[in-house]
Amino acid sequence: MVDYVTPDLCDAYPDVRVMTPMFRNYGGRKSFGGQAVTVKCFEDNSRVKELLATPGKGKVLVVDGGGSLRCALLGDLIAASAVKHEWEGVIIYGCVRDVDALAQLDLGVQAINSMPMKSTRRGIGETGIRLSFGGVIIEDGDFIYADNNGVIVADQKLEMPAA
Ligand SMILES: O=C([O-])CC(=O)C(=O)O
């Protein structure tokens, strides 16, 4: 597991897209990165649950939840499924819950806040599409990196510069 340091990546790759600072780290992995798998859903985590139950090695699930603060799109059970399927992490423009349990998992999780109410699951949501939030565009297949400093997006895979 690579320890990504986003300030060092910004220095080495000044063209990266940097998200507006609004995410908090909720996962047990303070730093994570990989190829973006995109989801857009509003207050419905059907697609999040489905995707995190498929193989995720080298991948980061990027969820545009429309910034809703009314319910959580991820909790400890779905996050545990993500760990089992080897996802690197999940970035949610929306909320998570079960935050103390999330902090114990070997998974990166960044979201805008915590919310104890769960979302609905009516099968609504799109996957593999272009997202726009946090001041940047994220295409399915882009590369995304996150740590406690922030979240950055790039067209190609980034390597940590030699120390
Ligand atoms: O089930 C949900 O919708 C979210 C949740 O609490 C979990 O993943 O444990």
The ligand as a Tripos MOL2 file, in Angstrom:
@<TRIPOS>MOLECULE
LIG
    9     8     1     0     0
SMALL
NO_CHARGES

@<TRIPOS>ATOM
      1 O1        -26.9470   -0.0210    5.0700 O.co2     1 LIG1
      2 C1        -26.7990    1.1610    4.7480 C.2       1 LIG1
      3 O2        -27.5320    1.7630    3.9640 O.co2     1 LIG1
      4 C2        -25.6780    1.9440    5.3300 C.3       1 LIG1
      5 C3        -25.1850    1.3100    6.5510 C.2       1 LIG1
      6 O3        -25.6110    1.6260    7.6140 O.2       1 LIG1
      7 C4        -24.1440    0.2820    6.4580 C.2       1 LIG1
      8 O4        -23.4710    0.1740    5.4360 O.co2     1 LIG1
      9 O5        -23.9290   -0.3930    7.4680 O.co2     1 LIG1
@<TRIPOS>BOND
     1     1     2 2
     2     2     3 1
     3     2     4 1
     4     4     5 1
     5     5     6 2
     6     5     7 1
     7     7     8 2
     8     7     9 1
@<TRIPOS>SUBSTRUCTURE
     1 LIG1         1 GROUP 0 **** ****
